[in-house]
Amino acid sequence: MPGPWTFGWTQLLAVIGLILTVTIAVGGFRTFGRWKKEKIEEKRIDTAIDALAIVYEGKFVFDSIRSPMSFPSEYADMPAGIGTEAERNARGPYFAILRRVEAHKEFFERAWKTQVRCTALFGPKVEDTFLLIQRARREIEVSASMLYRDPKPGFQSEDNLKTWERFRTDVWSAYGDSVEIPDRVGKKLSDFQKQIEDLCRPIIDREYGRRRAHSLLGRAAEWLGMS
């Protein structure tokens, strides 16, 4: 009769089963970790694309808002009691600017949502970048509101005239060129575009390069299999 320490088939099978169980568990954890990493990377890529879309769509949005051309139909619903017809026509273009901002409300709400996703995936610093586009919008709104209320300053001192010129530059970027005032709204938009592109473009380009490399490796394997 074999002793208690005799190593038999039962013990061997038990050891093999234990090894297989550990191997499967380790492999499962590695697979899950790889899957999780891939999912996070997919979200990073999708969010980077959304952020860049906000940049390029924003260019058309702000060009539309700040267009120097306005039509009476854009301020036809301006509140009554503003003054004479000439005074209404003087205020009308600034009322039209405010209406244009309101018309693009969905875009700015989408920018806020994209900001939250970018902050969660890329870190809190990107929040300051997205605030640039919202501050640019707010500067347009404030300046247009001031000009709508008073197209010209009541007290026309040099400082007041300069301030009103700055208001008009916020509303119409081309106006600043004629009075040599820097376009602070345009500067915010340019900074926003550059910072988002610097952050998001490498994420997208890196993934594109990875997929291209995988495609080339797959073609090489096919060619070697055929040769």
Backbone as CSV, one residue per row, in Angstrom:
resi,resn,N_x,N_y,N_z,CA_x,CA_y,CA_z,C_x,C_y,C_z
1,MET,0.864,-1.200,0.000,0.000,0.000,0.000,0.895,1.242,0.000
2,PRO,0.588,2.190,-0.914,1.429,3.390,-0.970,1.276,4.238,0.269
3,GLY,2.367,4.925,0.662,2.356,5.780,1.840,1.599,7.066,1.586
4,PRO,1.343,7.832,2.629,0.590,9.089,2.481,1.306,10.132,1.652
5,TRP,2.625,9.987,1.488,3.386,10.983,0.729,3.664,10.531,-0.701
6,THR,3.115,9.390,-1.035,3.321,8.899,-2.408,2.555,9.793,-3.383
7,PHE,3.266,10.249,-4.401,2.667,11.177,-5.383,1.998,10.359,-6.475
8,GLY,0.684,10.464,-6.624,-0.040,9.681,-7.610,-0.709,10.542,-8.659
9,TRP,-1.499,9.871,-9.494,-2.160,10.569,-10.595,-3.184,11.593,-10.091
10,THR,-3.809,11.277,-8.984,-4.829,12.201,-8.466,-4.215,13.553,-8.103
11,GLN,-3.061,13.468,-7.398,-2.386,14.702,-7.017,-1.888,15.466,-8.251
12,LEU,-1.386,14.714,-9.219,-0.865,15.353,-10.440,-1.970,16.093,-11.180
13,LEU,-3.135,15.441,-11.303,-4.248,16.085,-11.988,-4.731,17.319,-11.226
14,ALA,-4.686,17.217,-9.880,-5.100,18.364,-9.077,-4.170,19.546,-9.292
15,VAL,-2.846,19.272,-9.344,-1.866,20.339,-9.580,-2.051,20.948,-10.951
16,ILE,-2.265,20.096,-11.951,-2.468,20.592,-13.320,-3.724,21.466,-13.384
17,GLY,-4.784,21.009,-12.702,-6.017,21.794,-12.669,-5.819,23.138,-12.025
18,LEU,-5.033,23.154,-10.941,-4.754,24.423,-10.264,-3.973,25.362,-11.161
19,ILE,-2.970,24.796,-11.857,-2.158,25.620,-12.769,-3.025,26.197,-13.882
20,LEU,-3.905,25.362,-14.435,-4.787,25.834,-15.509,-5.730,26.931,-15.008
21,THR,-6.245,26.742,-13.785,-7.150,27.740,-13.213,-6.456,29.081,-13.039
22,VAL,-5.218,29.041,-12.494,-4.449,30.273,-12.302,-4.131,30.921,-13.641
23,THR,-3.742,30.104,-14.623,-3.401,30.635,-15.952,-4.598,31.330,-16.584
24,ILE,-5.774,30.663,-16.496,-6.981,31.249,-17.079,-7.342,32.549,-16.367
25,ALA,-7.204,32.546,-15.027,-7.529,33.749,-14.265,-6.615,34.906,-14.634
26,VAL,-5.305,34.616,-14.689,-4.343,35.660,-15.052,-4.608,36.170,-16.464
27,GLY,-4.857,35.222,-17.387,-5.155,35.625,-18.755,-6.415,36.460,-18.839
28,GLY,-7.421,36.087,-18.026,-8.658,36.857,-18.011,-8.455,38.272,-17.510
29,PHE,-7.667,38.403,-16.429,-7.385,39.737,-15.896,-6.638,40.582,-16.915
30,ARG,-5.683,39.957,-17.612,-4.921,40.697,-18.624,-5.825,41.114,-19.773
31,THR,-6.711,40.199,-20.183,-7.636,40.513,-21.274,-8.565,41.645,-20.876
32,PHE,-9.078,41.583,-19.631,-9.965,42.641,-19.138,-9.238,43.975,-19.069
33,GLY,-7.997,43.943,-18.587,-7.214,45.176,-18.505,-6.961,45.770,-19.877
34,ARG,-6.665,44.893,-20.849,-6.425,45.366,-22.207,-7.713,45.924,-22.812
35,TRP,-8.833,45.245,-22.567,-10.130,45.706,-23.069,-10.491,47.059,-22.468
36,LYS,-10.254,47.204,-21.160,-10.556,48.462,-20.483,-9.707,49.598,-21.052
37,LYS,-8.429,49.313,-21.274,-7.527,50.332,-21.824,-7.970,50.736,-23.226
38,GLU,-8.400,49.755,-24.035,-8.844,50.047,-25.386,-10.107,50.896,-25.382
39,LYS,-11.018,50.593,-24.441,-12.258,51.366,-24.362,-11.980,52.814,-23.970
40,ILE,-11.082,53.008,-23.020,-10.722,54.369,-22.607,-10.079,55.115,-23.764
41,GLU,-9.216,54.413,-24.515,-8.558,55.047,-25.660,-9.584,55.420,-26.728
42,GLU,-10.577,54.560,-26.925,-11.630,54.873,-27.881,-12.385,56.139,-27.468
43,LYS,-12.692,56.254,-26.179,-13.385,57.438,-25.679,-12.517,58.686,-25.841
44,ARG,-11.213,58.551,-25.612,-10.298,59.677,-25.785,-10.309,60.141,-27.243
45,ILE,-10.292,59.192,-28.162,-10.275,59.537,-29.585,-11.589,60.200,-29.990
46,ASP,-12.713,59.600,-29.570,-14.020,60.176,-29.905,-14.162,61.587,-29.336
47,THR,-13.700,61.771,-28.106,-13.802,63.093,-27.470,-12.877,64.098,-28.150
48,ALA,-11.698,63.655,-28.555,-10.776,64.538,-29.271,-11.389,64.992,-30.594
49,ILE,-12.071,64.079,-31.289,-12.737,64.443,-32.546,-13.854,65.451,-32.284
50,ASP,-14.632,65.222,-31.222,-15.716,66.151,-30.878,-15.163,67.541,-30.549
51,ALA,-14.042,67.584,-29.826,-13.444,68.873,-29.461,-12.965,69.624,-30.704
52,LEU,-12.338,68.904,-31.627,-11.890,69.549,-32.863,-13.082,70.007,-33.700
53,ALA,-14.159,69.242,-33.666,-15.365,69.651,-34.394,-15.918,70.957,-33.831
54,ILE,-15.853,71.113,-32.504,-16.299,72.370,-31.881,-15.435,73.528,-32.380
55,VAL,-14.133,73.302,-32.495,-13.224,74.347,-32.973,-13.614,74.808,-34.375
56,TYR,-13.768,73.848,-35.297,-13.988,74.214,-36.690,-15.415,74.718,-36.924
57,GLU,-16.380,74.151,-36.203,-17.739,74.680,-36.303,-17.803,76.069,-35.670
58,GLY,-17.054,76.253,-34.575,-17.043,77.542,-33.900,-16.571,78.672,-34.798
59,LYS,-15.670,78.370,-35.692,-15.187,79.405,-36.613,-16.344,79.943,-37.461
60,PHE,-17.183,79.043,-37.984,-18.323,79.481,-38.790,-19.370,80.182,-37.923
61,VAL,-19.545,79.681,-36.695,-20.531,80.278,-35.793,-20.164,81.727,-35.482
62,PHE,-18.911,81.959,-35.108,-18.506,83.317,-34.733,-18.417,84.234,-35.957
63,ASP,-18.041,83.687,-37.112,-18.055,84.504,-38.333,-19.471,84.966,-38.642
64,SER,-20.439,84.068,-38.413,-21.839,84.417,-38.657,-22.321,85.466,-37.660
65,ILE,-21.980,85.270,-36.380,-22.415,86.222,-35.347,-21.820,87.600,-35.583
66,ARG,-20.563,87.645,-35.953,-19.844,88.916,-36.055,-19.859,89.514,-37.465
67,SER,-20.689,88.967,-38.322,-20.776,89.501,-39.683,-21.205,90.971,-39.649
68,PRO,-20.515,91.855,-40.375,-20.874,93.280,-40.358,-22.189,93.569,-41.083
69,MET,-22.659,92.613,-41.875,-23.906,92.812,-42.606,-25.089,92.441,-41.714
70,SER,-26.070,93.333,-41.633,-27.307,93.029,-40.922,-28.476,93.565,-41.740
71,PHE,-29.628,92.954,-41.532,-30.810,93.292,-42.326,-31.958,93.661,-41.395
72,PRO,-32.849,94.535,-41.847,-33.974,94.940,-40.994,-34.773,93.766,-40.439
73,SER,-34.833,92.667,-41.184,-35.595,91.505,-40.713,-34.985,90.910,-39.446
74,GLU,-33.677,91.138,-39.215,-33.027,90.591,-38.044,-33.394,91.333,-36.764
75,TYR,-33.879,92.554,-36.904,-34.289,93.289,-35.700,-35.723,93.799,-35.821
76,ALA,-36.514,93.072,-36.614,-37.920,93.457,-36.766,-38.686,93.296,-35.460
77,ASP,-38.271,92.355,-34.611,-38.970,92.125,-33.343,-38.344,92.903,-32.189
78,MET,-37.553,93.923,-32.499,-36.965,94.756,-31.460,-38.089,95.439,-30.676
79,PRO,-37.990,95.525,-29.341,-39.072,96.114,-28.543,-39.442,97.520,-29.009
80,ALA,-40.705,97.817,-28.905,-41.185,99.143,-29.300,-40.782,100.176,-28.244
81,GLY,-40.910,101.443,-28.620,-40.616,102.521,-27.684,-39.145,102.861,-27.577
82,ILE,-38.350,102.389,-28.545,-36.912,102.661,-28.507,-36.631,104.122,-28.838
83,GLY,-37.421,104.709,-29.742,-37.180,106.089,-30.147,-37.643,106.308,-31.574
84,THR,-37.021,107.248,-32.240,-37.373,107.537,-33.619,-36.908,106.393,-34.519
85,GLU,-37.352,106.448,-35.755,-36.960,105.413,-36.716,-35.444,105.396,-36.898
86,ALA,-34.838,106.587,-36.900,-33.380,106.660,-37.050,-32.676,106.021,-35.856
87,GLU,-33.223,106.248,-34.667,-32.621,105.661,-33.459,-32.787,104.145,-33.452
88,ARG,-33.913,103.670,-33.918,-34.126,102.215,-34.006,-33.148,101.595,-34.998
89,ASN,-32.957,102.266,-36.113,-32.024,101.742,-37.119,-30.584,101.754,-36.606
90,ALA,-30.256,102.718,-35.742,-28.910,102.776,-35.172,-28.682,101.637,-34.183
91,ARG,-29.743,101.265,-33.453,-29.623,100.182,-32.471,-29.843,98.798,-33.082
92,GLY,-30.534,98.755,-34.195,-30.908,97.480,-34.813,-29.768,96.496,-35.037
93,PRO,-28.625,96.928,-35.607,-27.535,95.973,-35.855,-27.018,95.301,-34.592
94,TYR,-27.045,95.987,-33.473,-26.562,95.398,-32.218,-27.597,94.427,-31.636
95,PHE,-28.873,94.761,-31.850,-29.930,93.821,-31.471,-29.800,92.546,-32.298
96,ALA,-29.448,92.710,-33.580,-29.278,91.553,-34.461,-28.137,90.655,-33.968
97,ILE,-27.060,91.259,-33.466,-25.947,90.477,-32.928,-26.411,89.609,-31.763
98,LEU,-27.193,90.190,-30.859,-27.702,89.445,-29.710,-28.614,88.308,-30.158
99,ARG,-29.398,88.547,-31.195,-30.267,87.499,-31.722,-29.439,86.365,-32.345
100,ARG,-28.357,86.703,-32.989,-27.508,85.674,-33.598,-26.871,84.786,-32.529
101,VAL,-26.422,85.401,-31.458,-25.856,84.612,-30.357,-26.908,83.649,-29.821
102,GLU,-28.104,84.156,-29.627,-29.198,83.317,-29.120,-29.532,82.193,-30.093
103,ALA,-29.434,82.481,-31.389,-29.752,81.472,-32.400,-28.761,80.308,-32.384
104,HIS,-27.564,80.545,-31.872,-26.541,79.504,-31.797,-26.426,78.936,-30.381
105,LYS,-27.495,79.025,-29.630,-27.505,78.525,-28.251,-27.130,77.043,-28.187
106,GLU,-27.628,76.258,-29.109,-27.352,74.813,-29.108,-25.864,74.530,-29.250
107,PHE,-25.178,75.322,-30.069,-23.741,75.131,-30.246,-22.991,75.370,-28.935
108,PHE,-23.323,76.448,-28.244,-22.619,76.764,-27.006,-22.940,75.762,-25.898
109,GLU,-24.160,75.236,-25.891,-24.490,74.187,-24.926,-23.696,72.914,-25.226
110,ARG,-23.530,72.615,-26.503,-22.741,71.432,-26.892,-21.278,71.630,-26.531
111,ALA,-20.800,72.849,-26.646,-19.418,73.137,-26.246,-19.224,72.893,-24.750
112,TRP,-20.227,73.272,-23.931,-20.151,73.014,-22.486,-20.068,71.514,-22.216
113,LYS,-20.904,70.733,-22.891,-20.909,69.279,-22.683,-19.579,68.661,-23.115
114,THR,-19.041,69.129,-24.225,-17.744,68.626,-24.681,-16.642,69.002,-23.705
115,GLN,-16.758,70.182,-23.120,-15.790,70.618,-22.104,-15.771,69.660,-20.920
116,VAL,-16.930,69.228,-20.465,-17.007,68.302,-19.325,-16.333,66.977,-19.677
117,ARG,-16.596,66.451,-20.864,-15.986,65.184,-21.278,-14.473,65.317,-21.408
118,CYS,-14.029,66.416,-21.993,-12.591,66.634,-22.158,-11.903,66.771,-20.797
119,THR,-12.543,67.453,-19.873,-11.968,67.618,-18.542,-11.818,66.268,-17.852
120,ALA,-12.826,65.394,-18.004,-12.783,64.072,-17.371,-11.686,63.200,-17.963
121,LEU,-11.441,63.328,-19.264,-10.491,62.437,-19.933,-9.081,63.023,-20.054
122,PHE,-8.984,64.347,-20.183,-7.686,64.965,-20.453,-7.148,65.794,-19.291
123,GLY,-7.941,65.980,-18.247,-7.456,66.731,-17.089,-8.080,68.103,-16.981
124,PRO,-7.989,68.717,-15.799,-8.669,69.993,-15.530,-8.127,71.179,-16.308
125,LYS,-6.905,71.102,-16.816,-6.345,72.243,-17.536,-7.138,72.585,-18.790
126,VAL,-7.743,71.569,-19.403,-8.487,71.808,-20.642,-9.736,72.648,-20.380
127,GLU,-10.167,72.704,-19.123,-11.337,73.522,-18.783,-11.067,74.993,-19.073
128,ASP,-9.858,75.457,-18.763,-9.498,76.853,-19.049,-9.507,77.125,-20.551
129,THR,-9.125,76.125,-21.329,-9.136,76.278,-22.783,-10.552,76.476,-23.295
130,PHE,-11.482,75.650,-22.834,-12.865,75.770,-23.298,-13.527,77.051,-22.815
131,LEU,-13.084,77.563,-21.684,-13.663,78.818,-21.194,-13.366,79.983,-22.139
132,LEU,-12.321,79.844,-22.952,-11.990,80.911,-23.900,-13.145,81.168,-24.865
133,ILE,-13.764,80.097,-25.346,-14.846,80.270,-26.323,-16.089,80.850,-25.652
134,GLN,-16.324,80.493,-24.399,-17.478,81.032,-23.688,-17.241,82.500,-23.303
135,ARG,-16.004,82.841,-22.958,-15.693,84.237,-22.642,-15.771,85.107,-23.888
136,ALA,-15.364,84.548,-25.020,-15.488,85.288,-26.282,-16.958,85.583,-26.572
137,ARG,-17.806,84.579,-26.391,-19.244,84.797,-26.575,-19.764,85.871,-25.622
138,ARG,-19.332,85.791,-24.371,-19.826,86.737,-23.365,-19.372,88.164,-23.666
139,GLU,-18.170,88.335,-24.160,-17.697,89.677,-24.498,-18.520,90.267,-25.636
140,ILE,-18.885,89.445,-26.600,-19.741,89.921,-27.689,-21.094,90.351,-27.143
141,GLU,-21.664,89.517,-26.265,-22.976,89.831,-25.696,-22.950,91.144,-24.907
142,VAL,-21.944,91.312,-24.068,-21.855,92.517,-23.242,-21.673,93.754,-24.113
143,SER,-20.766,93.679,-25.071,-20.505,94.842,-25.925,-21.718,95.172,-26.785
144,ALA,-22.374,94.150,-27.337,-23.567,94.399,-28.153,-24.684,95.003,-27.303
145,SER,-24.809,94.553,-26.070,-25.831,95.102,-25.171,-25.557,96.569,-24.864
146,MET,-24.294,96.902,-24.624,-23.930,98.291,-24.346,-24.220,99.184,-25.549
147,LEU,-23.884,98.710,-26.735,-24.105,99.496,-27.945,-25.591,99.581,-28.283
148,TYR,-26.328,98.534,-27.978,-27.784,98.559,-28.204,-28.439,99.606,-27.311
149,ARG,-27.962,99.703,-26.089,-28.518,100.692,-25.166,-28.089,102.107,-25.540
150,ASP,-26.797,102.282,-25.857,-26.256,103.597,-26.217,-25.307,103.437,-27.401
151,PRO,-25.804,103.594,-28.635,-24.911,103.461,-29.792,-23.710,104.402,-29.737
152,LYS,-23.868,105.536,-29.075,-22.766,106.477,-28.875,-22.731,106.872,-27.400
153,PRO,-21.549,107.123,-26.869,-21.478,107.520,-25.451,-22.122,108.876,-25.225
154,GLY,-22.835,108.987,-24.113,-23.465,110.267,-23.797,-22.437,111.362,-23.582
155,PHE,-21.379,111.044,-22.874,-20.277,111.987,-22.654,-19.106,111.527,-23.506
156,GLN,-18.829,112.280,-24.555,-17.870,111.832,-25.563,-16.458,112.287,-25.230
157,SER,-15.950,111.782,-24.120,-14.548,112.016,-23.785,-13.688,111.065,-24.604
158,GLU,-12.400,111.313,-24.588,-11.479,110.453,-25.351,-11.538,109.017,-24.851
159,ASP,-11.588,108.853,-23.532,-11.643,107.503,-22.964,-12.951,106.808,-23.324
160,ASN,-14.051,107.531,-23.260,-15.343,106.940,-23.592,-15.410,106.542,-25.067
161,LEU,-14.923,107.413,-25.925,-14.920,107.085,-27.353,-14.067,105.849,-27.630
162,LYS,-12.945,105.730,-26.926,-12.086,104.564,-27.086,-12.798,103.301,-26.596
163,THR,-13.527,103.425,-25.500,-14.265,102.283,-24.964,-15.334,101.824,-25.939
164,TRP,-16.057,102.760,-26.545,-17.097,102.399,-27.507,-16.482,101.768,-28.759
165,GLU,-15.312,102.242,-29.144,-14.633,101.611,-30.279,-14.245,100.166,-29.951
166,ARG,-13.883,99.945,-28.702,-13.556,98.582,-28.279,-14.812,97.702,-28.300
167,PHE,-15.939,98.271,-27.898,-17.201,97.531,-27.968,-17.483,97.105,-29.409
168,ARG,-17.308,98.052,-30.336,-17.586,97.738,-31.749,-16.602,96.715,-32.301
169,THR,-15.378,96.746,-31.817,-14.390,95.751,-32.251,-14.766,94.361,-31.738
170,ASP,-15.322,94.290,-30.533,-15.808,93.008,-30.019,-16.923,92.458,-30.894
171,VAL,-17.784,93.358,-31.355,-18.935,92.947,-32.155,-18.526,92.628,-33.586
172,TRP,-17.717,93.492,-34.183,-17.272,93.313,-35.570,-15.748,93.317,-35.598
173,SER,-15.169,92.197,-35.911,-13.702,92.084,-35.897,-13.058,93.050,-36.889
174,ALA,-13.699,93.267,-38.047,-13.103,94.135,-39.065,-13.037,95.582,-38.609
175,TYR,-13.894,95.969,-37.674,-13.900,97.356,-37.202,-12.591,97.698,-36.510
176,GLY,-12.023,96.745,-35.808,-10.778,97.005,-35.087,-9.631,97.370,-36.003
177,ASP,-9.656,96.861,-37.236,-8.581,97.184,-38.183,-8.577,98.665,-38.537
178,SER,-9.761,99.257,-38.594,-9.852,100.665,-39.010,-9.473,101.624,-37.881
179,VAL,-9.595,101.195,-36.652,-9.277,102.078,-35.528,-8.052,101.593,-34.746
180,GLU,-7.398,100.557,-35.255,-6.164,100.025,-34.658,-6.364,99.589,-33.202
181,ILE,-7.434,98.826,-32.986,-7.703,98.252,-31.671,-7.596,96.733,-31.788
182,PRO,-6.826,96.093,-30.929,-6.681,94.631,-31.003,-8.035,93.934,-30.817
183,ASP,-8.219,92.882,-31.552,-9.452,92.099,-31.485,-9.316,91.067,-30.371
184,ARG,-9.794,91.407,-29.167,-9.623,90.506,-28.031,-10.503,89.266,-28.161
185,VAL,-11.646,89.399,-28.825,-12.494,88.224,-29.060,-11.796,87.266,-30.023
186,GLY,-11.267,87.822,-31.108,-10.557,86.990,-32.076,-9.336,86.318,-31.473
187,LYS,-8.653,87.008,-30.550,-7.480,86.431,-29.881,-7.883,85.215,-29.046
188,LYS,-8.995,85.309,-28.349,-9.464,84.176,-27.552,-9.805,82.988,-28.451
189,LEU,-10.433,83.266,-29.577,-10.804,82.190,-30.486,-9.570,81.535,-31.100
190,SER,-8.558,82.334,-31.439,-7.316,81.780,-31.987,-6.601,80.923,-30.950
191,ASP,-6.556,81.401,-29.716,-5.925,80.626,-28.640,-6.678,79.331,-28.393
192,PHE,-8.003,79.395,-28.448,-8.826,78.200,-28.257,-8.504,77.158,-29.324
193,GLN,-8.455,77.595,-30.575,-8.169,76.662,-31.667,-6.789,76.031,-31.516
194,LYS,-5.783,76.836,-31.223,-4.422,76.314,-31.118,-4.293,75.320,-29.964
195,GLN,-4.860,75.658,-28.818,-4.723,74.785,-27.653,-5.455,73.464,-27.839
196,ILE,-6.631,73.500,-28.456,-7.370,72.256,-28.702,-6.651,71.411,-29.744
197,GLU,-6.134,72.043,-30.796,-5.405,71.292,-31.812,-4.130,70.675,-31.237
198,ASP,-3.421,71.423,-30.401,-2.205,70.886,-29.776,-2.516,69.692,-28.880
199,LEU,-3.680,69.707,-28.250,-4.063,68.612,-27.359,-4.618,67.415,-28.119
200,CYS,-5.511,67.660,-29.044,-6.302,66.579,-29.646,-5.712,65.999,-30.923
201,ARG,-5.034,66.816,-31.696,-4.520,66.300,-32.968,-3.543,65.140,-32.778
202,PRO,-2.599,65.202,-31.837,-1.694,64.049,-31.641,-2.432,62.773,-31.245
203,ILE,-3.514,62.885,-30.489,-4.277,61.698,-30.085,-4.873,61.016,-31.306
204,ILE,-5.438,61.806,-32.201,-6.050,61.242,-33.403,-4.984,60.733,-34.366
205,ASP,-3.922,61.515,-34.571,-2.866,61.112,-35.501,-2.146,59.864,-35.023
206,ARG,-1.957,59.738,-33.707,-1.287,58.553,-33.170,-2.116,57.295,-33.433
207,GLU,-3.414,57.394,-33.245,-4.284,56.246,-33.485,-4.323,55.914,-34.972
208,TYR,-4.320,56.953,-35.821,-4.312,56.711,-37.264,-3.040,55.984,-37.658
209,GLY,-1.891,56.410,-37.099,-0.622,55.758,-37.400,-0.602,54.319,-36.928
210,ARG,-1.234,54.064,-35.756,-1.270,52.700,-35.227,-2.098,51.800,-36.136
211,ARG,-3.241,52.283,-36.557,-4.097,51.483,-37.437,-3.427,51.232,-38.784
212,ARG,-2.714,52.253,-39.275,-2.022,52.091,-40.549,-0.921,51.047,-40.423
213,ALA,-0.213,51.050,-39.288,0.832,50.051,-39.067,0.240,48.657,-38.997
214,HIS,-0.901,48.519,-38.314,-1.552,47.208,-38.234,-1.984,46.741,-39.616
215,SER,-2.475,47.669,-40.430,-2.893,47.316,-41.780,-1.707,46.844,-42.614
216,LEU,-0.572,47.545,-42.476,0.617,47.152,-43.232,1.137,45.793,-42.778
217,LEU,1.092,45.550,-41.463,1.528,44.252,-40.956,0.621,43.132,-41.455
218,GLY,-0.684,43.416,-41.508,-1.619,42.414,-42.006,-1.371,42.091,-43.464
219,ARG,-1.083,43.116,-44.260,-0.798,42.884,-45.679,0.500,42.109,-45.858
220,ALA,1.486,42.431,-45.023,2.761,41.714,-45.107,2.576,40.237,-44.754
221,ALA,1.746,39.975,-43.733,1.505,38.580,-43.337,0.793,37.830,-44.451
222,GLU,-0.169,38.506,-45.102,-0.862,37.865,-46.225,0.116,37.546,-47.358
223,TRP,0.991,38.499,-47.634,1.961,38.296,-48.732,2.914,37.143,-48.426
224,LEU,3.391,37.088,-47.165,4.274,35.998,-46.770,3.558,34.665,-46.819
225,GLY,2.271,34.651,-46.498,1.524,33.394,-46.536,1.328,32.901,-47.943
226,MET,1.235,33.849,-48.874,1.025,33.471,-50.267,2.318,33.074,-50.958
227,SER,3.448,33.584,-50.450,4.718,33.316,-51.125,5.291,31.967,-50.729
